[in-house]
Amino acid sequence: MSNIIKEDGDVHYKSTITRRESLKWLGILSASTLIPSIVGCEDSEQVTTIANAVGYSIKGHWPDLTLSPITVKGYGKDPSMIIPPKSPWPKTLTAEQLTLVAVLADILVPRDGHVPSATEVNVPDVVDEWVSAPYERQQSDRLTILSALVWLNDEAKLRFSKAFTGLSTADQLNIIDDIAYQKEDLAEEFTRISRAFSRFRKLVLAAFFCSPEGTKDLGYLGNVPIAGDYPGPTDEAMIHLDKTLYNLGLTLA
């Protein structure tokens, strides 16, 4: 069941995990190879305009955001493991922004049979942790993602006179379909938002597949304890190993 609650025309996201759990998930995501790092691809100066984050475009509206830098200290290289901080930094997304993230996340990762949706595994909480963390890699995404959220609301109001979360699913997809992919025939006014949305999509997918449910959906079978004696490699694995060793001029003997 989705964690997006709709009551009396109001839409909001309801988190079902603790701060400790979302921080643990952030750590797993940060160490994951699922989301490519863009550190080193930006200017050395702090990103303060969306032009630095996703590039210039001639046509199309774009929010002119100036965000105050997050200066809270992170865990550092030698964090206290005896008395760890409960909340090392405040989360920065507003309730409205978090709900918009949730709606977008469920569009990208809807429930599919037994596989839960993005909000069912609390992906929005991890996105909030990501853009709030005071580290270079996370902060390089902050302006891009927040600008994308503002753009989506602005575009929804231009097309349908409502905020994005208040639109029907069909109207939401009407907007998303225009920006979802950086295709060759992409309209110029969607260049910046398409790049920003691509980054958001990668973050959502990486967060989902770092969750236990997402990892299971990938078919990953590692980190599973074996009861009893170790059965050894399968016949298929041994055939592959023998062939590889033979090609290298080696044997198991």
Secondary structure, DSSP 8 states (H G I E B T S, - for coil): --SEEEETTEEEE---S-HHHHHHHHHHHHH-SSS---TTSS-SS---SHHHHH---SSS----------------SS--SSS--S-SS-----HHHHHHHHHHHHHHS--BTTB--TGGGTHHHHHHHHHHS-SHHHHHHHHHHHHHHHHHHHHHHHHHSS-GGGS-HHHHHHHHHHHSS--TT--GGGHHHHHHHHHHHHHHHHHHHTSHHHHHHHT---S----SS-----HHHHHHHHHHHHHTT----
